[in-house]
Structures are given as structure tokens and as C-alpha cells.
């Protein structure tokens, strides 16, 4: 297309990125009118901003009237100023939704990310950006480095080399470093699998393992960070008081030790000095944290640079050290010292760590791991500030792994250098060997120790409140609502709470009992990250597409295993305590927490497990030993229910009675009459309402609403398509339409008979409940008997349902009676013996009663029950006679054959009398023997072929007459019980 093809005659022209001008399409443009006329639904396309192109492929259509054009213009004028340019597709432009630069060179505002658990489209995407964002160096690498480089390296590392020897020290470093490195790889994979909000490891674990696990580990990690801040503060204060003893307010504690050739005193600052200075330092650090990310960013280099300089001075001092210079016991870099210090030399020490044969503290490799591991923690410092990063998917992997590798390499080199620098005695007795060898003077190391611990404390006080605020913002625990914070704002209340925790721990002073628990919390968090990555990588869902490619589920599993092993190596008792605390939080969250669906890995695992189980079941019939009832609860009422009541209140109670100990699944379905396109939203709302009702009734099941032209068509579709494979419903449960005659609902007979016929054709069992209003709930205990009128072979379904009823508290006090119908007297005893043997083999206890149904022409015995049945029988005869006369007269008038329910029927009056009389005898028998029964179960007669539905309803009404609580059951063409083990 040439530039000449595009007109430009307005100041409001749109500009393309290459500078060409586009003319906006006006309302009466031919192309617009043309596309409007092509829309079959009549929707306007007048807002399409397509340029006018010569030789358009659309056929030219002229507007038929000025009124149509005015209508389009008015509609256009009422729309927002910024119209979609792709209205033809039915959605807004990706350019506008994603916040990219539009053709008008306007920058659209990025939408804030929606709450987790809501339905979002793939185009609604990215979290809202805040004003200040950090890069990889200052946002991740520096915080991680500050947290990892702590007091352990300065005052304990050389002692570890002396006690464990060089090769075991290297093993300790490799062991602990491998744990954090594998955790860093797992963290990198999860963090690069999508946009990441605040909360760091909590956000990652919660979205991978679910809200319960995420909150429990997240709160433990928060406590670990908060209490660790107090430890760092105490370490800085203690080092300061040792370097400047005159600063102490109270007297120092002096302990004499005998671990050296010349006894030397070990001076310990007063606990009151530690408390006072610790509170002051904590408050000062909190003021820095209150200044926000910008303030922390400015202060962080002031803490880190002197630390790095002190490390540089240590390595320079090691390089220039000579024999007995700068202190006795220093050998310089000597191969002899390296060989002497190669192996371990574990021995007892006193509480100060000085070797003493009578010391109370014994050391081994496990203790070395527990002592050194805090020196490698801190890898989560960058991810804790994920909400403040410019690009989490780039910064977290690079910054975290770079800090981990840097510190691990420094530790490995330091092991080799310290092992060749001094004698073992010097390594074990000089707690500040790093200060002794530092060049040019030891004071630099004291400054390094103080600033490194203060830097680590600053990072803990920065990350912990943000972690707590992230947990509160997810609105899982209402008790944490006080710590909520608006996105982009500083968590001041959470910071105050963290400061109070830190100050409280500082006041306690002696944290030796709490310190191992803190390490456990860190390890628990690392294990959670590794397990999250393991689960996501193993499931490999379509949404699992991390940018960080260097990961594998086996590495994550190994990292989680190392975390658990280190926890037990450090202290099995503290491991149990930390796991118990996390379990208590998990239990509390599962009870008090609000439900949230974060698309976690467990849901994906359940989904894949369900698919695999479904495939393993196959399409073959389930063996009777493995048969479970899967009832299809038909909720559509025959009459009207009160508003906001989606189902009869007792249907869920009955559905629960069909399950053994709650095992099984129920499918609650209803039918909404109407057109699907018009009623789709109403059906979704009705489904939610029905699902809420199911949850309220504590019934395990799912809700489905089907839109269909009428009830018969809807049920026919349901019975054919509902379910998958062998998880299709096998029993249809519905209420008996007792109101059809009382309320003159003439359409019910045809619908009711049609549903039963459809179930028979689809090979579904049928259970019809009469007297549903009187059905007991779980708190109404029943007494008496459960009577079974076993007339036809039903695969044992009636027997099985009676046994399931006995497992419920409502019916557990009842006894089962089985009534069998014998046509002749001489068949009674044989039939009774056979049924007893059959029930014995089925492990069912029941009393067997055989009733002799006399011949068709015989006379029935008298009694009140017979009188009641005779009255109902006579009424049914009269109504049937009237119905038949009306049907015959209508057929004669129209000159057609007998028609009922829109189809031809054949009526044998003798057969009608026979059916009526059979139901009369059965009803009178039930009233005679089972009037006081808790519930009666009777076989369901199938609808006769080519028989009017009205006549079948008369048979059924006569069968259920005056029976208070009745289950009418029809099995299907298979056994649901078996005699064999």
C-alpha cells in the first residue's frame, strides 16, 4: 500500500511507529456500514478503526436509511472515548490490556494483578509496578551476601578447621554448601515460572504446595528471621563490648580456663549491657527499615564495603604471616602445618570452646555441621524482597546463586589457608584468629564483625515484615489482618511487630536454646522450596515453563533430603519441636483459615492421579467386591420449592445414607428449562447455589445444572453423558411425585414414566423415595425394622442398601427383615432355606419371612389393612375407567387409534385389572406386616410397554398408599454383591 492510498486530513490522525499517517474511520464510512450489515446478531461494528483500503474485499453495501446511520452515530457517541480497534473479535486489544504502547502513542496503565484464586484471563497479567525497583546487584546479591557473611566466619571458622581438620572441614562446607546451592537452583526454577508478588519463599511454597503448607512454613520462616535478627544484634553488641571494654556500664564476667599452657582469662560482657545496647541498636535499625527500600539501599553499602575490606585484610594478613608472627602459634603458610591439620582431632571442651579433658562439651562431625550451617543461611534474603525487584525472573536466580557460589568458594579457600596457617593448638584456643592475622591491625576485624552482623540484622528486619505482610495480604488467616498493607507501601505495622519480637529476644539475652530452632526453621523453609520444585517438575503441568532451565526434579529431591538430614544431624529433639510447631500452624490454618485455590501442585497431583486411576479402571465392569454406589441425585422438584432452596433438604441426608463411612461420590443434578444461550449464566449461578447447599449438608459430591427444552429431554441427556468411564453414576435417586394428583399436575406421569424408562434403557439402577419429608437426619435415631420385600432379582442392590442403612447412626438400632413372595404353599419352606443360606454367604444378618401370595382368583384375608387398600383400589378403578372412556371418545371423534402422551397405546383391560389387583395385594401385605417399620424397601415394577403413563401412576399410587416411608428399588443387569472372598 502506498502512502497515497491513505488519506490524512485531520489533526487527530493516528501515527504508526514508522511515521505514516492513518485516517480514523468515521461512523458513516462505507466499510463500517458494510461490516455492521454482515453481523448476523445485529451488533454494531462501528467502532472498528480499520483504515479505508481501495478495492476492499467486502461487497459494497449502501445504508438503507438515514435513521440507521443516526442510530449508529448515537451509539458511537455514548461509548467511552477509547474504543477497541478489534471489536470484531469480541475482546479488547492485547496492546491495550497488556499495557503496551498503542498506535496513538499513549501509554495505558498496567492493571494490578488480581487476587489469587479468581478467574483471570491470560491477558490480564502482570503485577503493578511500584515507584522504586531494585536490580540484581542491590536487590538480591548484596542482601544475600550480607546475610550469609556473618559472625560464624570471624570467630568460629578457624576453630572448626582445628577441631574437624582440613578434609572434614571441606566436607562440612561441601555438605552445607550443596544444600543451599540445590535450594538456590530450586528457588531459581520456581521464581522464573511467572510473575512473583511479595513474600519470597512463602509465595513460592504456598503457590506450589497450597495455602496450609505455605502459611505454616512461612510463619516459621518469619519467626526464624525475626529471632535471627536479635541474634545478629547481640553478636554485634558483644563484639563491640569486647573491643571496647570501657563502654560497658556494668561489671564484666571473668572466667578462668586451663586449656592453654599459660592460663588466660576469658572476659564476657554483662548481660545487662547486652540488653541495653541491643535494644538501642534494634531501635536504630528499625528507623532505617522505616525509611523504606530507598533508605535501606543507601545504607547497605555502608555495612557491606567494610566487611569486604576486612576479608581482604584477612587474606593479606595470611599471605604476609611468618613463623610466630604476628602471634605465637602462627606458622605462616606451611606445608607441615597443612599435613598436621589434615585429619580431625575431636576432643572435649569447656563452654567457651577451649579444649579441656574435663570439659562437659563433646564434639563430632554432626556438631560441626550444626555449628557451621548458620554461616551458609541467608540465601532467601533477595527473594524476601521480591516485591521490590525490577525483574524477579532475572534477579533472583543470578543474584542468589552468585552469592551462594561466592561465599562457598571463599569458605573452601579459607579452610585450606587456615589449615596451613597455624598449629592446631592455636586454631583451637585463639577464638579471634582472624583478628590476630589481619593486616595491618586487628581492629579492622572487629569493625568487620560488627558491621557484618548489623548488616545481617538489617536484612532480617527488612525481610521478616515483608514476609508477614505478604501472608496477611493473602487473607488466609483473619488474625493476621492487622498486618495487611497496600501494594507498594511499607509494612509499618509488621515492622513494629517484628521489632518487638526482636527486642523481646534481646531482653532474654541467652538464646542458646532458641538458636537451633531458628536453624531448623531455615532448613524447613529450604526443604519446602525444594519439595515445591520437585513436585512441580515431576508433575510437569502445561503451566510449568520456568525460564531457568538448569534444574531437574532429582536435584530438588536431593536438596530436600539434605535439608532433612542436616536437621536431624544438628539435633533430633529440636527437629521434632520445629516440625511439631509447623504442624500445629498447619492444623490451625486448615481449621480457621479461609479456603483459597492457588492452583498449587497438590491439586495438579490429584488431577493427574485421578486421570491415571480413571485410565486404570478401564471401561470394563467393576467387580462386585469393588462396587460403590455412585448416586445421581435428581434435584428437580415435582412442585415448587421456597426461594434460595436449590434442592429438597432431605435429599442430601438420603444420599449420605447410601455411602459407607462417607466413602463415595454423589452427583446432584437439576434441569433448567429454556434455551442454553439465554440461560447459561443462570445455570452457572444455580450450580454455585447447589454446590453451596451440598457443602452445607456435608455431603461429598458435585453439582451440575443442565439447560434443556424440558425435563424429559434434559434427563435423557444427563443419563447418557454424565460421568467418565467407570465413574459414571450407577443409581438414579429421585423423589416420588406424591403431589401430582393433589395439585393436578397432569404432565408429571409422562415425565416420571419417561425417566424410569430411560434409566432402564441406560442400565441404571433406580431408587425412588416416598415420604422424603419424614426421612430422618443424622441426629434422629430410628427403632424397629428395615423391611425388604424382595420380589425380583435385582443383583443384590436392595440387600446392599439395607446394609448401608445400618452403618448410619439413624438406623444402627434397627433389624432387617426380608419378606419373600412364594406363589405356592409347597414352595415356601424351600424358598426360606435358600434365602437364609444366601444371606449367610453374603455375611448379612436378617430374619427371613416367606409370604404365600394366593392365586389370582383367590380371596384375600380381611382386616383393617385390607379395607384401606380396597378403598384405594376402588378409587383407582373408577379413575382408570373415566380416563379410558375419555381416551376412547377422543379417538373416535378424531378417527384415530388410542393415543396417550402423544404416542399410540394398546390397553388390555384384563391386564389393567391384573396389575391393579397385584399392587392391591402387595400394599395390603406391606400394611399388615410393616406398618411400624422404620423404612420399607420394595421392588419397582417396570412401566408396561405401550401403556399410558397415567395408568402406571395409578398402579404406583396404589402400591405406596398409606406407607409412610418407602424406597422403591430397581436394580440393573449386574450383581453388586458377591458370595466369594
Secondary structure, DSSP 8 states (H G I E B T S, - for coil): --GGGS----TT-EE-TTS-EE----TT-HHHHHHHHH-TT----TT------SS-SS-----S-HHHHHHHHHHHHTS-SS--TTGGGTS--HHHHTT-B-TT--B--------TTS---TTS------S--B-HIIIIIHHHHHHHS-HHHHHTHHHHHHHHHHHHHHHHHHHHHHHHHHHHHHHHHHHTSS---TTTHHHHHHHHH-HHHHHHHHHHHHHHHHHHHHHHHHHHHHHHHHH-GGG-SS--EEEE--SSSS--EEEE--HHHHHHHHHHHHHHHHHHHHTHHHHHHHHHHHHHHHHHHHHHHHHHHHHH-BTTBSSTTB--S-HHHHHHTSS-----B-TTS-B-TT-SB---HHHHHHHHHTTT--TTTTGGGGGGBS-HHHHHHHHHHHHHHHHHHHHHHHHHHHHHHB-HHHHHH-TTHHHHH-SS-THHHHHHHHHHHHHHHHHHHHHHHHHHHHHHHTTS-GGGGGG---TTS--HHHHHHHHHHHHHHHHH---HHHHHHHHHHHHHHHHHHHHHHHHHHHH--TT---S-----HHHHHHHHHHHHHHHHHH-HHHHHHHHHHHHHHHHHHHHHS-------HHHHHHHHHHHHHHHHH-SS---GGG----EEEE---SS---TT--S-TTHHHHHHHTSBTTBS-EEEEEEEES-HHHHHHHHHHHHHHHHHHHHHTT--EEEEEEEESSHHHHHHHHHHHSS-GGGS--EEEEE--TTTTTTT-TTHHHHHHHHHHHHHHTT-EEEEEE-GGG---TT----SEEEEEE-S--TTHHHHHHHHHHTSTTTTT-EEEEEEEESSGGGHHHHHHHHHHHHHHTT---EEEEEE---TTS----SHHHHHHHHHHHHHHHHHHHHHHHHHHHHHHHT---EETTEE----HHHHHHHHHHHHHHHHHHHHH-TT-SEEEEE-----TT--HHHHHHHHHHHHTT-SSEEEEE--SS-S--S--
